[in-house]
Amino acid sequence: MTGDTPTPDTPDSPEAPASPALVRLAEAHGIATEYWSFFGERVKVPATTLRATLRAMGVDATTDATIAAALVTAEDEPWRALLPASTVARTGTGTLVVHVRDGHDVRLSVGLEDGSWRDLAIPDQQPTSHEVDGVRRWRLEIPVPADLPLGWHTVHATESPFGGGEPSRTASAPLVVTPERMPAPPTRPGRHRGWGLMAQLYSVRSHASWGMGDFGDLGDLAALAGERGADFLLVNPVHAAEVTSPIEPSPYLPATRRFLAPLYVRPEDIREVAYLAPAERALVEAARTPVAAGDTDPERIDRDAVWAAKRAALEVIFAAPLSAARRAELAAFAAREGQPLQDFALWCALEEHFAGQQRPVEARDISSPLVVSLREQLADRVAFHVWLQWIADQQLERAQAAATASGMSIGVMHDLAVGVHPQGSDAWSLRDMYAPGIAVGAPPDMYNQQGQTWNQPPWLPAALAEAGYAPLRDMIRTLLRHAGALRIDHVIGLFRLWWIPAGLGPAAGTYVRYDHEAMIGVLMLEAQRAGAVLIGEDLGNVEPWVRDYLSARGILGTSVLWFEREGDGFRPPEQYREALLATVNTHDLPPTAGYLADEHVALRARLGLLTRPVEEELAEADAERATMLALLRERGLIGDSPTEAEVIEALNVFITAAPSRLLGVALVDAVGERRTQNQPGTSTEYPNWQIPLAGPDGRVVLLDDLAQSARFTSLLAAVDARI
């Protein structure tokens, strides 16, 4: 067919195959047109999915004619630009590409991050050419100088006619020079590896908490673990969530990944509280009293109640005058964070302003006249939320200082969520960076045979490059400013993501590739500057080459004891990879005490999540457990009739035999908690991410209790003795 006549593979036929031209167009934009499923089947992506994915990228693929035109654009567009949108290169390697029109020369220079300048020499070469818009253009490749320092530089190009004359074109673009490899994780003197504690911060409460764990508890828990030999404390993501009810409980579905959750601020730790008048101080205490009474409630954490109480107290404190020095600190913080902080604070103010109301369509556009007007009208609320981020930043700084003062070689280890809430701050203020009408998820596997939708919009690969990867850079800088490590959840997402077009099920999605060399490079540059360790969560369906790539760049992978299988048994820990964070479990698995008691099977049975009879599930769990217990006995780690605590301690000692650089001990295992924090496959059926820390008897375990806990002390001592 010709002209604008739709091809046979229209959206009216969801399973229709894609035409060869549509396949070429999709592949030109990094969209997988076929893939191997978890079940070993070769799946060809239908035309409907490819068209919708291309549409989200701003590419019209509705007809033969538009597909043909888009193919020409995909080929010609790079040649039109004098410089690419951005170039990310490893130190000592990399190539800068320049497209020069026929009959013209080009001069190149680099403005270095430190303010100095370097001219770039263009070596002799045999360039290729391509005719675009009736003009022949030549592709030049210029090696990035090996001695160019690491950093965020800017390359400048000036195109002029042969023989001189006024420049006909100029261009500039980011040139990012990144490390070849991350250094090994730091360790305590005399050790070649380290270990740490893993905790869901909101669940760890103390007598000083406001109903949930906070940044004050973070510093205390880190110091407690550090005094016992720990090198790090891994916590759940502390990205900012909503500022109005209901607050999303999942830390993996934040409003933004750049800024921090004021939920974790401890009001009394703000300096100005010490200077409040008695009446104002009484208001702060009155706000805390009802939620603090819930610190001993073992059932559920109520984020909405906590935030209502904290916000009331924080507004009282915000109204207190700042000293000249404190005003200068706040101003410097706001200047450093720039417009992104102002935009986030405005989003918070708008959330409050429109709470309980139908949001006007104009409010969805950050540049609309309505939003511009509200930015001025709500200036006081914007200032409040800017102040909150400053306070959160300072409290996180103190927590990291407490961690390192206790002897930790790494300190706080943050967790980076895969994406953001579709109605959150990032999706609003950075709307052009995200693919419209697309949700991130996962294809079908043995655990979710229909696939998964995570309800998070993906970044547009081309938009990231056009922005010089600044959104990624800024996000990592914030997270690592007061931390010693970063765990990247679902690290394969920096390589490819499963895109699901709106209106289609998860199984109808496809993979979209990202420039992993650029994204990993930016991540490494910021981590190296912060002196931080990087860990990529590479569990599940991850190609072996990805693990090899991360290892070669000095980024640690992850290993979970129960997933390290070899035939019908378990792989000996001595055979684990060295470049790893090895653990017994993860936040998506039941605590070990719950696993040993079959509570994970009972829970899934109650929730109707089992796909086979409960008897079969129990039999499989019993067999797996028996295999592991036999292995522990063979190594002399347990006797014939071990207690639950002895088995848990033995499992953690078992993985110390691994050569892995880092080992993680789950706090829930150290206290005998049985309830899972997150039950995959549920939303409202189970209180995910809302379970307070408790012991095997169901009674709350407070942070204040840990130092006297024989179980906690014994487990940490046993692991530390073998590092």
C-alpha positions in Angstrom: 0.0 0.0 0.0 1.1 3.6 -0.6 0.2 7.1 0.6 -1.6 7.5 3.9 -3.4 4.2 3.7 -3.0 2.3 7.0 -1.0 -0.9 6.8 -2.7 -4.2 7.6 -1.1 -4.2 11.1 -3.2 -1.4 12.5 -4.2 -1.1 16.2 -7.4 -2.8 15.3 -5.5 -6.1 15.2 -3.6 -6.2 18.5 -1.7 -9.4 17.6 -0.9 -8.4 14.0 2.8 -8.7 13.1 4.9 -5.6 12.4 5.9 -4.7 8.8 9.6 -4.8 8.0 9.6 -1.0 7.8 8.0 -0.7 11.3 10.5 -3.1 12.7 13.4 -1.0 11.3 11.9 2.2 12.7 11.4 0.6 16.1 14.9 -0.7 16.2 16.3 2.6 15.2 14.8 4.1 18.4 16.0 1.3 20.7 12.8 -0.6 20.9 13.0 -4.4 21.0 10.9 -6.0 18.2 11.5 -9.4 19.6 12.8 -10.9 22.8 13.3 -14.2 24.6 10.7 -14.8 27.3 11.4 -16.1 30.8 10.0 -19.4 29.6 12.5 -19.7 26.7 10.2 -18.7 23.9 11.0 -16.2 21.2 8.4 -13.5 21.2 7.8 -11.1 18.3 6.4 -7.8 19.5 3.1 -7.0 17.7 2.6 -3.8 15.7 0.2 -2.3 18.2 2.9 -2.2 20.9 5.6 -0.9 18.6 3.3 2.0 17.3 2.3 3.0 20.8 5.9 2.9 22.1 7.0 5.0 19.1 4.2 7.4 19.7 5.3 7.9 23.3 8.7 8.9 21.8 7.1 11.5 19.6 7.4 9.4 16.5 4.4 9.0 14.1 4.1 5.4 12.9 0.4 5.2 12.0 0.7 4.8 8.2 3.2 3.5 5.6 3.9 7.1 4.7 4.6 8.3 8.2 6.8 5.3 8.9 8.8 6.0 5.8 9.2 9.6 6.7 10.2 8.7 10.3 12.9 6.3 8.9 14.4 9.1 6.9 14.3 11.4 9.9 16.0 8.8 12.1 18.8 8.5 9.6 19.2 12.2 8.7 18.7 14.0 12.0 22.1 13.1 13.6 23.8 14.5 10.5 22.1 17.8 10.7 23.6 18.6 14.1 27.1 20.0 14.3 27.5 18.3 17.7 25.6 15.5 19.3 23.3 16.5 22.2 25.9 15.2 24.7 28.9 12.9 24.8 29.8 10.7 27.7 33.2 9.1 27.6 35.4 7.0 29.9 38.7 8.6 30.9 41.4 7.9 28.4 38.9 6.7 25.8 35.9 7.9 23.9 35.2 9.7 20.6 33.6 13.0 19.9 31.5 13.0 16.7 31.1 16.2 14.6 29.1 16.6 11.4 30.5 19.3 9.1 28.9 20.7 6.0 30.8 20.3 2.7 33.0 23.3 2.0 33.5 24.1 5.6 36.1 23.8 8.4 35.4 23.3 12.1 37.3 24.4 15.2 36.8 22.6 18.5 37.6 23.6 22.1 36.6 22.3 25.5 35.6 24.5 28.4 36.7 22.5 31.4 34.7 22.4 34.6 37.4 24.3 36.4 37.1 27.2 34.0 40.1 26.5 31.9 40.1 25.9 28.1 41.6 23.3 25.8 41.7 23.3 22.0 41.0 19.9 20.4 43.1 18.8 17.4 41.3 17.0 14.6 43.4 14.1 13.4 43.8 13.1 9.8 41.1 10.6 8.8 38.9 9.4 5.9 35.5 10.7 7.0 32.2 9.2 5.8 29.5 11.5 4.3 25.8 11.7 3.8 23.6 14.1 1.9 20.9 15.8 4.0 18.6 18.6 2.7 20.6 18.7 -0.5 23.9 19.4 1.3 26.7 16.8 1.8 27.9 16.5 5.4 31.0 14.9 6.7 31.3 12.9 9.8 34.5 13.5 11.8 35.6 11.5 14.8 37.9 13.2 17.3 39.4 11.2 20.2 38.7 12.6 23.6 42.2 13.5 24.9 43.4 10.9 27.3 44.5 13.5 29.8 41.2 15.3 30.0 40.2 15.3 33.7 37.1 13.6 35.0 34.2 16.0 35.1 31.4 17.9 33.4 32.9 19.8 30.6 31.5 21.7 27.6 32.7 21.2 24.0 32.3 24.1 21.6 32.3 23.9 17.8 32.6 26.7 15.2 31.9 25.9 11.6 33.3 28.4 9.0 33.6 28.4 5.2 36.9 27.2 3.6 39.3 30.1 3.3 37.9 32.1 6.2 34.9 34.3 6.7 32.3 34.6 9.4 31.3 31.5 11.2 28.3 29.9 9.6 27.3 27.7 12.6 28.3 27.3 16.2 27.3 24.7 18.8 28.1 23.6 22.3 27.2 20.5 24.2 28.1 18.6 27.4 31.2 16.4 27.4 31.3 14.2 30.4 34.4 12.3 31.3 33.8 9.4 33.6 35.9 6.9 35.5 36.9 3.6 33.9 36.3 1.7 37.2 35.2 2.3 40.7 37.7 1.7 43.5 37.1 -1.2 45.9 34.8 -0.5 48.9 36.7 1.0 51.9 37.2 -1.3 54.8 38.3 -1.0 58.4 42.0 -1.3 59.1 43.2 -4.9 58.8 40.2 -6.1 56.9 39.7 -6.7 53.2 35.9 -6.7 53.2 33.0 -5.4 55.3 29.5 -6.1 56.6 26.5 -4.1 57.5 23.0 -3.9 58.8 19.9 -3.7 56.5 16.7 -2.0 57.8 13.4 -0.5 56.8 14.0 2.9 58.5 10.3 3.7 59.0 9.8 0.5 61.0 12.7 1.2 63.5 11.2 3.3 66.2 12.6 4.6 69.5 11.2 6.4 72.6 12.1 9.6 70.8 10.2 8.8 67.5 7.0 10.3 66.3 5.3 7.0 65.4 7.8 5.9 62.8 11.6 5.8 62.4 13.3 9.0 61.5 16.7 10.5 60.7 17.5 10.7 64.4 16.9 7.0 64.7 19.0 6.5 61.6 22.0 8.0 63.2 21.5 6.1 66.4 21.0 2.7 64.7 24.1 3.4 62.5 26.2 4.2 65.6 24.9 1.1 67.4 25.8 -1.1 64.5 29.1 0.6 63.9 30.2 0.1 67.4 29.7 -3.7 66.8 31.9 -3.7 63.7 29.4 -2.9 61.0 30.6 -0.9 58.0 27.3 0.3 56.6 23.6 0.6 57.2 21.4 0.0 54.2 18.0 1.6 54.5 14.9 1.8 52.3 14.6 4.7 49.8 14.0 8.0 51.7 12.8 9.9 48.6 10.1 12.4 49.1 6.5 11.2 49.0 3.2 13.2 49.0 2.7 16.0 51.4 -1.1 15.5 51.7 -3.1 12.4 52.7 -3.1 9.7 51.7 0.6 9.2 51.6 1.9 6.4 49.4 3.4 3.8 51.8 5.7 2.3 49.3 9.2 3.9 49.4 9.7 2.5 45.9 6.9 4.7 44.4 8.1 8.2 45.4 6.9 11.6 44.2 10.6 12.5 43.4 13.9 10.7 43.6 15.9 13.8 44.0 14.6 15.3 47.2 14.1 13.8 50.7 11.0 12.8 52.6 10.3 15.4 55.4 8.4 12.5 57.1 11.8 11.4 58.4 12.6 14.8 60.0 12.7 14.8 63.8 11.3 18.2 64.8 13.1 18.4 68.2 16.5 18.1 66.5 16.0 21.4 64.6 18.2 24.0 66.2 15.5 26.7 66.4 13.4 24.5 68.8 15.9 25.3 71.6 14.9 29.0 71.3 11.1 28.6 71.1 9.0 30.4 73.6 7.3 28.1 76.1 4.0 28.4 74.4 5.4 27.4 71.0 7.4 24.6 72.5 4.2 23.3 74.1 2.6 23.2 70.7 5.4 21.0 69.4 5.0 18.6 72.3 1.3 18.6 71.9 1.6 17.6 68.3 3.9 14.7 69.2 2.0 13.2 72.0 -0.7 11.3 70.2 1.6 9.8 67.5 4.4 9.0 70.0 1.9 6.9 71.9 1.8 4.6 68.9 5.5 3.8 69.1 4.6 0.7 71.0 1.8 -0.3 68.6 3.0 -3.5 66.8 0.3 -3.6 64.1 0.8 -0.8 61.6 2.6 2.5 61.0 0.2 5.4 60.1 2.2 7.7 57.9 -0.8 10.1 57.4 -1.1 10.6 61.2 2.6 11.0 61.6 2.8 13.6 58.9 -0.2 15.5 60.2 1.5 15.7 63.6 4.9 16.6 62.2 3.6 19.2 59.8 1.8 21.0 62.6 5.0 21.1 64.7 7.2 22.0 61.8 5.1 25.0 60.9 5.5 26.3 64.4 9.3 25.9 64.2 9.4 27.4 60.7 7.8 30.5 62.0 10.7 31.0 64.5 13.3 33.6 63.3 16.6 32.4 62.0 19.9 33.8 63.1 22.0 35.6 60.5 24.3 32.5 60.1 21.3 30.2 59.8 19.7 32.5 57.1 23.0 32.4 55.2 23.1 28.6 55.4 19.5 28.3 54.1 20.2 30.7 51.3 23.3 28.9 50.2 21.4 25.6 50.3 18.6 27.0 48.1 21.1 28.5 45.7 22.9 25.3 45.3 19.8 23.3 44.6 18.5 25.9 42.2 15.3 25.8 40.2 14.6 22.1 40.7 14.2 22.7 44.4 11.9 25.6 43.8 9.8 23.5 41.4 9.6 20.6 43.9 8.6 23.0 46.6 5.9 24.5 44.3 4.6 21.1 43.6 4.2 20.5 47.4 2.5 23.9 47.8 0.1 23.0 44.9 -0.7 19.7 46.4 -1.8 21.5 49.6 -3.6 24.2 47.7 -5.7 21.8 45.7 -6.1 19.1 48.4 -9.6 17.6 48.2 -10.5 19.6 45.0 -10.6 18.7 41.3 -7.3 19.8 39.9 -7.6 22.3 36.9 -6.1 21.0 33.7 -3.8 24.1 33.6 -2.2 23.0 36.9 -0.7 20.0 35.2 1.6 22.3 33.2 4.4 23.9 35.1 4.7 26.7 32.6 1.0 27.5 32.4 -0.2 31.1 33.4 -2.1 29.5 36.3 0.9 27.9 37.8 3.1 30.9 37.2 0.5 32.9 39.1 0.2 30.4 41.9 4.0 30.3 42.3 3.8 33.9 43.5 0.6 33.5 45.4 1.9 30.5 47.3 5.4 31.9 47.9 5.1 31.4 51.7 4.3 27.7 51.3 7.0 27.3 48.7 9.5 28.8 51.2 8.2 26.3 53.9 9.0 23.3 51.7 12.4 24.7 50.7 13.1 25.0 54.4 12.0 21.5 55.0 14.5 20.1 52.5 17.2 22.1 54.1 16.3 20.6 57.5 16.1 17.1 56.1 19.5 17.5 54.4 21.1 18.7 57.7 19.6 15.8 59.7 20.8 13.3 57.1 24.2 14.9 57.3 24.3 14.3 61.1 23.2 10.7 60.7 26.1 10.0 58.3 28.5 11.7 60.7 27.3 9.5 63.5 27.8 6.4 61.3 31.4 7.3 60.4 32.2 8.4 64.0 31.1 4.9 65.2 33.8 3.4 63.0 31.8 2.5 59.9 34.0 2.6 56.8 31.0 3.4 54.5 28.1 4.6 56.6 24.6 5.2 55.3 23.8 3.2 52.2 20.8 4.6 50.3 18.5 2.7 48.1 17.5 4.2 44.7 14.0 3.4 43.5 13.4 2.4 39.9 11.1 5.2 39.1 8.5 7.8 40.4 4.8 8.1 40.9 3.0 9.1 37.7 1.3 12.0 39.6 4.4 13.0 41.5 6.7 16.0 41.4 9.2 14.6 38.9 6.5 13.5 36.5 5.1 17.1 36.7 8.1 19.3 36.7 10.2 17.1 34.3 7.2 16.1 32.2 9.2 16.3 28.9 11.7 13.8 30.3 9.0 11.1 30.7 7.2 8.9 28.1 3.5 9.8 28.1 1.0 6.9 28.1 3.6 4.4 29.2 4.1 2.5 32.5 7.2 0.5 33.5 6.8 -3.1 34.6 8.0 -6.6 33.9 7.1 -9.3 31.4 5.5 -12.6 32.4 7.5 -15.0 34.5 6.9 -18.0 36.7 5.9 -15.8 39.6 3.6 -13.4 37.7 2.3 -15.1 34.6 0.5 -12.0 33.4 3.5 -9.8 33.9 3.6 -6.8 36.2 2.8 -3.1 35.9 4.6 -0.8 38.4 2.7 2.3 37.5 5.8 4.4 36.9 6.5 6.5 33.8 9.9 5.8 32.2 12.5 8.3 31.2 12.7 9.0 27.5 16.2 8.0 26.4 16.6 10.8 23.8 15.4 13.4 26.3 18.0 12.3 28.8 20.7 12.7 26.2 19.3 16.1 25.2 19.5 17.2 28.8 23.1 16.0 29.1 22.0 13.5 31.7 21.6 16.4 34.2 18.4 14.9 35.9 20.3 11.7 36.6 23.4 13.6 37.8 21.4 15.9 40.1 19.5 13.0 41.6 22.6 11.0 42.4 24.4 14.1 43.9 21.6 14.6 46.4 21.5 11.0 47.4 25.2 10.7 47.9 25.8 14.1 49.5 25.6 12.5 53.0 26.1 8.8 52.3 28.8 6.3 51.7 27.0 4.0 49.3 24.1 3.6 46.9 22.1 0.5 46.1 20.4 0.8 42.7 17.1 -1.2 42.7 16.6 -3.1 39.5 19.9 -1.9 38.0 18.9 -3.5 34.7 16.7 -0.5 34.3 19.8 1.5 33.4 20.2 -0.8 30.4 16.6 -1.6 29.4 13.1 -1.2 30.8 9.9 -3.0 30.0 7.5 -0.4 28.6 3.8 -1.1 28.7 1.6 1.2 26.6 -1.7 2.5 28.2 -4.6 0.2 27.5 -2.5 -2.9 27.0 -1.7 -5.5 29.6 1.9 -6.1 31.0 2.4 -9.1 28.6 1.9 -6.8 25.6 4.9 -4.6 26.5 8.4 -4.6 25.1 11.9 -3.6 26.1 13.4 -0.2 25.4 17.1 0.2 25.5 19.0 3.0 27.2 22.5 4.2 26.7 23.9 2.3 29.6 27.4 3.4 28.9 26.4 7.0 29.5 24.1 6.4 32.4 26.5 4.1 34.3 29.3 6.6 33.5 27.4 9.5 35.0 26.5 7.3 38.0 30.1 6.4 38.5 31.4 9.9 38.2 29.1 11.3 40.9 29.8 8.3 43.1 33.5 8.6 42.8 33.3 12.3 43.6 31.3 11.5 46.7 33.6 8.7 47.7 30.7 6.3 47.6 30.3 2.6 46.8 27.8 1.5 44.1 25.7 -1.7 44.3 23.5 -2.8 41.5 20.5 -5.1 42.4 21.0 -7.6 39.6 18.7 -10.4 40.7 16.2 -12.1 38.4 16.2 -12.0 34.6 19.5 -10.2 34.0 21.7 -11.2 31.1 25.2 -12.5 32.2 26.9 -9.8 30.1 25.3 -7.1 32.3 26.7 -8.6 35.4 30.1 -8.9 33.8 29.9 -5.3 32.6 29.0 -4.0 36.1 31.8 -6.1 37.6 34.3 -4.7 35.1 33.3 -1.2 36.1 33.7 -1.9 39.8 30.0 -1.9 40.6 29.0 -4.6 43.0 26.1 -7.0 42.3 23.8 -8.6 44.8 23.3 -12.2 45.9 20.5 -13.7 48.1 21.2 -17.0 49.8 17.8 -18.6 48.8 18.4 -17.7 45.1 21.9 -19.2 44.9 20.8 -22.6 43.6 22.9 -25.3 42.0 21.0 -28.3 40.7 18.6 -29.5 43.5 20.7 -27.9 46.2 22.4 -24.6 47.1 25.6 -23.2 45.6 28.5 -23.2 48.2 29.1 -19.6 49.3 32.8 -20.1 48.4 31.6 -20.0 44.7 29.7 -16.6 45.0 31.1 -13.7 43.0 33.6 -11.5 44.8 32.0 -8.2 43.5 28.9 -8.7 45.6 26.7 -7.6 48.4 25.7 -11.0 49.7 22.7 -11.4 52.1 20.4 -14.1 53.4 17.3 -12.4 52.3 15.8 -9.1 50.9 12.8 -6.9 51.7 10.7 -8.7 49.2 11.2 -12.0 51.0 9.8 -13.0 54.3 12.1 -12.6 57.3 14.0 -15.8 58.0 12.0 -16.5 61.1 8.8 -16.3 59.1 10.2 -18.5 56.5 11.3 -21.2 59.0 7.7 -21.2 60.4 6.1 -21.4 57.0 4.3 -18.1 57.6 5.1 -17.0 54.0 3.0 -19.9 52.7 0.2 -19.2 55.2 0.1 -15.5 54.2 -0.1 -16.2 50.5 -2.8 -18.8 51.1 -4.8 -16.3 53.1 -4.4 -13.7 50.3 -5.3 -16.1 47.6 -1.9 -15.8 45.9 -1.1 -19.5 45.6 -1.2 -21.0 42.1 -1.2 -24.6 43.4 -2.5 -26.4 46.5 -1.1 -25.3 49.9 0.1 -28.8 50.6 2.4 -28.7 47.6 3.7 -25.3 48.7 4.4 -26.5 52.2 6.1 -29.7 50.9 8.4 -27.6 48.7 9.2 -25.2 51.5 9.9 -28.1 53.8 12.2 -29.8 51.3 14.1 -26.6 50.7 14.5 -25.9 54.4 15.6 -29.5 55.0 18.3 -29.2 52.3 19.6 -26.0 53.9 19.6 -27.4 57.4 21.5 -30.4 56.3 24.1 -28.2 54.7 24.4 -26.2 57.9 24.9 -29.4 59.9 27.6 -30.6 57.5 29.5 -27.5 58.2 29.0 -27.8 62.0 27.1 -24.6 62.2 24.0 -26.1 64.0 23.3 -29.2 66.1 20.6 -31.7 65.8 17.9 -29.6 67.4 18.7 -26.0 66.8 16.5 -23.1 68.0 15.1 -20.6 65.5 17.7 -18.0 66.6 20.5 -20.5 66.1 19.4 -21.4 62.6 19.2 -17.7 61.6 22.6 -17.0 63.1 24.0 -20.0 61.3 22.6 -18.9 57.9 24.3 -15.5 58.3 27.6 -17.1 59.4 27.2 -19.5 56.4 27.4 -16.7 53.8 30.5 -15.3 55.5 32.4 -18.1 53.7 31.7 -16.2 50.5 34.5 -14.1 49.0 32.0 -11.2 48.5 33.2 -7.7 49.3 30.2 -6.9 51.4 27.8 -8.9 53.5 24.4 -7.7 54.8 22.5 -8.7 57.9 18.8 -8.0 58.0 17.6 -6.3 61.2 14.4 -8.3 61.1 16.5 -11.5 61.3 18.5 -10.1 64.2 15.4 -9.6 66.3 13.3 -12.6 65.0 10.6 -10.6 63.2 8.3 -13.0 61.3 6.1 -10.7 59.3 7.1 -9.7 55.7 7.4 -6.0 54.9 6.2 -6.4 51.3 4.1 -9.1 49.8 4.5 -8.9 46.0 1.3 -9.2 44.1 -0.7 -7.2 46.7 -1.7 -3.6 47.2 -4.6 -3.1 49.6 -4.8 -6.8 50.6 -1.8 -6.5 52.9 -0.3 -3.5 54.7 2.9 -3.4 52.7 5.7 -1.1 54.0 3.7 -0.4 57.1 4.9 -3.2 59.5 6.7 -1.9 62.7 9.7 -3.9 63.9 8.7 -6.6 66.3 10.1 -9.8 67.8 8.9 -13.4 67.2 6.3 -12.9 70.0 4.8 -10.0 68.1 5.8 -7.4 70.7 7.4 -4.2 69.4 11.2 -4.0 69.4 12.4 -0.4 69.9 15.8 0.9 68.9 16.4 1.5 72.6 16.0 -2.3 73.2 18.6 -3.4 70.8 21.8 -2.8 72.8 20.4 -5.2 75.5 19.1 -7.8 73.1 21.0 -11.0 73.4 19.8 -12.2 70.0 20.8 -9.0 68.3 24.2 -8.9 70.0 25.0 -12.6 69.3 24.2 -12.4 65.6 26.2 -9.3 65.0 29.1 -10.6 67.0 29.1 -13.9 65.1 29.2 -12.2 61.7 31.8 -9.7 62.8 34.1 -12.4 64.1 34.3 -14.0 60.6 34.9 -10.9 58.5 
